[in-house]
Amino acid sequence: MLKKMSPALKFYDIGVNLTDPMYQGIYNGKKYHECDIKNVLHRAKVSKVQNLLLTGSSIQESRSAIQLAHQYRNEDTNLFYTLGVHPCCVNEFILKDTQSTIDNPTDDIDFNEKLDVIDLNFTKSKLRELYGLIAESCKDNQFRAIGEIGLDYDRFYYSSKKMQLLFFEEQLKLSCFFPSLPLFLHMRSCSSDFVAVLKKFIHGFVDTSDRFDFKADLETGKNDQSHLPCVNNDGNVHYKFSPERKFVTHSFTGSVQDMQNILALSKNSYIGMNGCSFKTQENIECLKEVPLDRLLLETDAPWCDIRRTHESYKHLFANNEVSTEKDDPWDFGLSQAYPEVKEWYKSVKRDKLDKKPVQDRELLTVKSRNEPCFMGHVATVVASVKQVPIEVVADQVWNVTCEVYGQ
């Protein structure tokens, strides 16, 4: 299974949803196979993925990300995690007795539109629960970023625009209490609002309403660091990002102009890309334009794989004269991204995995479920589009990612 070692390639996957039920063998609420996380992590290591950033998408899933990062800390690859509430999960700030997860939408746009903050104390308690989780985790070296937070205007069947905007801002306010932590951000079809909200925090603003009483924990008077929250002489709270705060807009699928607007926000603004970032020719144009020193890569597993129907698929082939319908990219250049893998992993249907011998499952992926081991596919597309060696892509992106989220 092994080729000669090549130290030149190593990957840092900044978007892994390891808390997703698929890795427990559960698809659409039905159990198909046993948890195979150990094998997923082993394949990642063999595929040169040395660091993984596990995504927190709700308070519940953030706690699960902590648990998984700790449980598998001694496995084949380094696990880090983020903490935050995804825009699709912000209803948990207002709905009692709900366990919000990214795989459990309300699926009711009209219902979401009617939701608002009714029980102020409940919403305060949920924001403080998140604050406490972040504060406690700051003692943990595996905790690397606040997120996934942001806006998603493609999925109002999860949560309304009004609630997304409200709790994006409230979580950014919380983040100002931890000025050295980078952010892990989500943006879908909302570039104008997304950029406007971030600009408020980059330039600084005064919150005259303090709806959720954040100033209760602050002393009146100017803080000795202007980027930390403080109560001014009028009794209002001032918020401003640290000038060194780094943030990544992950799984980017916007236009070239959207990307340029986001990068223009700050020298510490970065773009994260995965298979969904390469679906169309417009996506490929964005990839051409994004500087390597502002680019981070990810799988966003178990989603966002590269598919034969995507514009990017042809970039998995080193030879332009091959048939993308019939030929296997592994035989035409893709294998260069995987120096330790003799042949690519076979995939099986989810209901067939447990029927295979235990000793064989390490070499089997689940059909249509993305994994960190596919990072080489993502890097291959980048190398092809930008016309630079994959070793250069891997090295530069690794260094940038470590600058943002740590070694």
C-alpha positions in Angstrom: 0.0 0.0 0.0 3.0 2.3 0.5 5.2 4.1 -1.9 8.5 5.9 -1.1 8.0 8.6 1.5 7.7 12.2 0.2 8.1 14.9 3.0 7.2 17.7 0.5 3.4 17.2 0.7 1.4 17.8 3.8 -2.2 19.1 4.2 -4.2 21.0 6.8 -7.9 20.4 6.3 -9.6 23.5 7.9 -13.2 22.2 7.5 -14.1 18.7 8.8 -17.6 18.1 10.2 -16.6 15.0 12.1 -19.7 15.4 14.4 -21.9 14.6 11.4 -23.9 11.4 12.0 -22.6 9.9 8.8 -19.3 9.2 10.6 -21.3 7.2 13.1 -22.9 5.3 10.2 -26.2 7.2 10.4 -27.7 8.6 7.2 -31.1 10.4 7.3 -31.7 9.0 10.7 -31.0 5.3 9.9 -28.1 3.3 11.1 -26.2 1.6 8.2 -22.8 0.8 9.7 -20.7 1.2 12.8 -18.7 4.3 13.6 -15.6 4.3 11.4 -13.8 7.5 12.6 -10.6 5.7 13.3 -10.4 4.4 9.8 -11.3 7.9 8.4 -8.4 9.4 10.4 -6.0 6.7 9.3 -6.8 7.3 5.7 -6.3 11.0 6.3 -2.8 10.4 7.7 -1.8 8.1 4.9 -3.0 10.8 2.5 -0.7 13.3 4.1 -3.4 15.2 6.0 -1.5 16.1 9.2 -3.9 18.6 10.8 -7.7 18.6 10.9 -9.9 21.5 12.2 -13.2 20.0 13.4 -16.2 22.4 12.9 -18.5 23.5 15.7 -21.9 24.2 14.1 -24.2 24.6 17.2 -23.6 24.5 20.9 -24.4 20.8 21.0 -22.1 20.1 18.1 -19.4 22.3 19.5 -19.4 20.2 22.6 -19.3 17.1 20.4 -16.3 18.5 18.5 -14.5 19.0 21.8 -15.3 15.4 22.8 -14.1 13.9 19.5 -11.0 16.0 19.4 -10.1 14.8 22.9 -11.2 11.2 22.2 -9.1 10.8 19.1 -6.2 13.0 20.1 -3.8 10.1 20.0 -4.8 8.8 16.6 -2.9 9.2 13.4 -3.4 13.0 12.8 -3.7 16.2 14.8 -7.2 17.3 15.7 -8.2 20.9 16.5 -11.7 22.4 16.8 -13.8 25.5 16.5 -16.7 26.7 18.7 -19.8 28.6 17.4 -23.3 28.5 16.1 -23.8 28.2 12.3 -26.3 30.5 10.7 -28.5 27.5 10.0 -28.6 26.7 13.7 -29.3 30.1 15.3 -32.8 29.1 16.2 -31.3 27.4 19.2 -30.8 30.9 20.7 -34.6 31.4 20.8 -36.3 28.0 20.8 -36.4 26.2 24.1 -36.1 22.4 24.4 -34.4 22.1 21.0 -31.1 20.4 20.2 -30.1 22.3 17.1 -27.8 20.5 14.6 -26.8 21.2 11.1 -28.5 18.0 9.8 -31.9 18.9 11.4 -33.6 21.9 9.7 -37.0 23.1 10.7 -37.8 22.9 6.9 -40.4 25.6 7.3 -39.6 29.1 6.0 -42.9 30.6 7.2 -42.3 29.2 10.7 -38.8 30.7 10.8 -40.0 34.1 9.6 -42.3 34.4 12.6 -39.6 33.6 15.1 -38.2 36.3 17.3 -36.6 36.8 20.6 -39.5 36.5 23.1 -37.8 35.1 26.2 -34.9 37.6 26.7 -33.5 35.7 29.6 -33.4 32.4 27.7 -31.5 34.0 24.8 -29.1 35.6 27.3 -28.5 32.3 28.9 -27.7 30.6 25.6 -25.3 33.4 24.6 -23.6 33.1 28.0 -23.5 29.3 27.6 -21.5 29.8 24.4 -19.3 32.5 26.0 -18.6 30.1 28.9 -17.7 27.3 26.5 -15.3 29.5 24.6 -13.7 30.9 27.8 -13.2 27.4 29.3 -11.8 26.1 26.0 -9.2 28.9 25.8 -7.2 26.7 28.2 -7.1 23.9 25.6 -4.5 23.9 22.9 -6.8 22.0 20.6 -9.2 24.9 20.5 -8.3 27.1 17.5 -11.1 29.4 16.4 -14.6 30.9 16.9 -17.0 29.5 14.3 -18.7 28.4 12.3 -20.6 31.7 12.3 -22.0 33.8 9.5 -24.9 34.2 7.1 -26.6 31.7 4.7 -29.3 33.2 2.5 -29.7 29.9 0.5 -31.2 28.2 3.5 -34.0 30.1 5.1 -35.7 26.8 5.7 -33.2 26.5 8.5 -33.5 30.0 9.9 -34.6 33.5 8.9 -32.5 36.3 7.5 -33.5 38.4 10.6 -32.3 35.9 13.1 -29.2 35.1 11.1 -28.1 38.7 11.1 -28.9 39.2 14.7 -26.9 36.3 16.0 -24.0 36.8 13.6 -23.5 40.2 15.2 -24.1 38.9 18.7 -21.5 36.1 18.2 -19.0 38.6 16.7 -19.6 40.7 19.9 -18.7 37.7 22.0 -15.6 37.1 19.8 -14.4 40.6 20.8 -13.9 39.3 24.3 -11.3 36.9 22.9 -9.4 39.2 20.5 -6.5 36.9 19.7 -8.8 34.0 18.5 -9.2 33.8 14.7 -12.7 33.4 13.2 -14.1 30.6 10.9 -16.9 32.2 8.8 -19.7 31.0 6.6 -21.1 33.0 3.7 -23.7 31.9 1.1 -25.5 34.3 -1.2 -25.2 37.2 1.2 -22.0 39.0 0.3 -23.3 42.5 0.8 -24.7 42.0 4.3 -21.8 39.8 5.2 -19.2 42.4 4.3 -21.2 45.2 5.9 -21.4 43.4 9.3 -17.7 42.6 9.3 -16.9 46.2 8.4 -18.7 47.4 11.5 -16.4 45.3 13.7 -13.3 46.2 11.8 -13.8 49.9 12.0 -15.4 49.8 15.5 -18.9 50.9 16.6 -20.9 51.7 19.7 -23.8 49.5 20.7 -26.4 51.7 22.2 -29.0 49.0 22.8 -26.9 46.2 24.5 -30.0 44.0 24.1 -28.4 41.0 25.8 -26.7 42.9 28.5 -23.1 42.2 27.7 -21.9 45.3 29.5 -22.9 43.7 32.8 -19.5 42.1 32.9 -17.6 45.3 31.9 -16.4 48.1 33.9 -17.1 51.7 32.8 -14.2 53.5 31.4 -11.7 53.2 28.6 -10.0 49.8 28.3 -6.2 50.0 27.9 -6.5 48.1 24.7 -8.8 49.8 22.2 -9.8 46.6 20.5 -11.4 45.0 23.6 -15.0 45.7 24.5 -15.5 48.6 26.9 -18.2 50.7 28.3 -17.8 54.4 27.4 -18.8 57.4 29.5 -22.3 57.4 28.0 -22.9 53.8 29.3 -22.7 52.2 25.8 -20.5 49.3 24.8 -17.8 49.8 22.2 -16.8 46.9 20.0 -13.8 46.6 17.6 -11.8 43.8 16.2 -8.1 43.6 17.2 -6.1 44.9 14.2 -4.4 41.5 14.1 -7.6 39.4 14.1 -7.5 36.8 11.4 -10.6 35.4 9.8 -11.4 32.9 7.0 -14.5 32.9 4.8 -14.6 29.1 4.3 -16.2 27.0 1.5 -16.3 30.1 -0.7 -18.7 29.9 -3.6 -19.2 33.6 -4.5 -18.2 35.8 -7.4 -14.8 37.2 -8.1 -16.1 40.6 -6.9 -17.4 39.0 -3.7 -14.0 37.5 -3.1 -12.2 40.8 -3.8 -14.5 42.6 -1.4 -13.9 40.1 1.3 -10.1 40.2 0.9 -10.2 44.0 0.9 -11.6 44.0 4.4 -8.3 43.3 6.0 -4.8 42.0 5.3 -5.8 39.3 7.7 -8.9 38.2 5.7 -8.5 34.8 4.0 -10.5 32.5 1.7 -11.2 28.8 2.2 -12.0 26.6 -0.7 -13.2 23.0 -1.2 -14.9 20.9 -3.9 -18.0 23.1 -3.8 -15.8 26.1 -4.6 -14.9 24.6 -7.9 -18.2 23.6 -9.4 -18.6 26.2 -12.2 -16.4 28.2 -14.5 -17.1 31.3 -12.4 -15.7 29.3 -9.4 -12.6 28.5 -11.4 -12.1 32.1 -12.2 -12.2 32.9 -8.5 -9.6 30.3 -7.9 -7.4 31.8 -10.5 -7.7 35.2 -8.9 -7.2 34.3 -5.2 -3.6 34.8 -4.1 -1.9 31.7 -2.7 -0.9 33.7 0.4 -4.6 34.3 1.2 -5.9 30.8 0.5 -6.7 27.9 2.8 -8.0 24.5 1.7 -10.5 22.1 3.1 -12.8 19.2 2.3 -15.8 20.3 4.4 -16.3 16.6 4.8 -18.7 14.8 4.6 -20.0 17.2 2.0 -18.5 19.2 -0.8 -16.7 16.5 -2.7 -15.4 17.0 -6.3 -17.7 15.3 -8.7 -17.5 14.3 -12.4 -20.1 16.9 -13.3 -18.1 19.7 -11.8 -15.9 22.1 -13.9 -13.0 21.1 -11.7 -13.1 17.4 -12.5 -11.0 17.8 -15.6 -8.3 19.5 -13.5 -7.7 16.2 -11.8 -6.0 15.0 -15.0 -2.5 16.0 -16.0 -3.2 15.1 -19.6 -5.8 17.2 -21.5 -6.4 14.5 -24.1 -7.9 11.9 -21.9 -11.6 11.1 -21.6 -13.0 12.4 -18.4 -16.0 10.1 -18.9 -14.0 6.9 -19.2 -10.5 7.4 -17.7 -9.6 7.4 -14.1 -7.7 10.6 -13.0 -5.6 8.4 -10.7 -3.9 7.0 -13.7 -3.3 10.4 -15.3 -1.6 12.5 -12.6 -3.8 12.5 -9.5 -1.6 9.9 -7.8 1.1 12.5 -7.5 -0.9 14.1 -4.7 -0.7 10.9 -2.7 2.9 9.7 -2.5 2.1 7.0 0.1 -0.9 5.5 -1.5 -0.3 2.8 -4.1 -3.9 2.8 -5.4 -6.9 4.9 -4.5 -9.4 3.7 -2.0 -12.3 1.7 -3.2 -15.8 3.0 -2.3 -18.7 0.9 -1.1 -22.3 1.7 -0.5 -23.1 2.6 3.1 -25.1 -0.6 3.8 -22.2 -2.7 2.5 -19.3 -1.4 4.7 -20.0 -3.6 7.8 -20.3 -6.7 5.5 -16.7 -6.3 4.5 -13.9 -8.0 6.6 -12.8 -5.7 9.5 -9.2 -5.8 8.2 -10.3 -4.5 4.8 -12.3 -1.5 6.0 -9.3 0.7 6.5 -9.0 0.8 2.7 -12.7 1.5 2.0 -14.5 4.8 1.8 -18.2 5.2 1.8 -19.8 6.1 -1.6 -20.8 9.8 -1.8 -19.4 10.6 1.7 -16.5 13.0 1.6 -13.5 12.5 3.9 -10.3 14.4 4.8 -8.3 11.9 2.7 -9.5 13.7 -0.4 -7.5 16.8 0.4 -5.0 15.9 -2.4 -7.9 16.2 -4.9 -8.5 19.7 -3.8 -4.8 20.6 -4.0 -4.5 19.0 -7.4 -7.3 21.3 -8.8 -5.6 24.3 -7.3 -2.2 23.4 -8.7 -3.7 22.7 -12.2 -5.7 26.0 -12.3 -2.9 28.1 -11.1 -0.3 26.2 -13.1 2.1 25.7 -10.2 3.5 22.4 -8.8 1.3 20.7 -6.2 4.3 20.7 -3.8 4.3 24.5 -4.0 0.5 24.7 -3.4 0.8 22.3 -0.4 3.7 24.1 1.1 2.4 27.7 0.8 -1.1 26.8 1.9 0.3 24.8 4.9 2.3 27.8 6.0 -0.6 30.3 5.6 -3.0 27.9 7.5 -0.5 27.6 10.4 -0.2 31.4 10.5 -4.0 31.6 10.9 -5.0 28.6 13.0 -1.7 27.5 14.5 0.8 24.7 13.8 
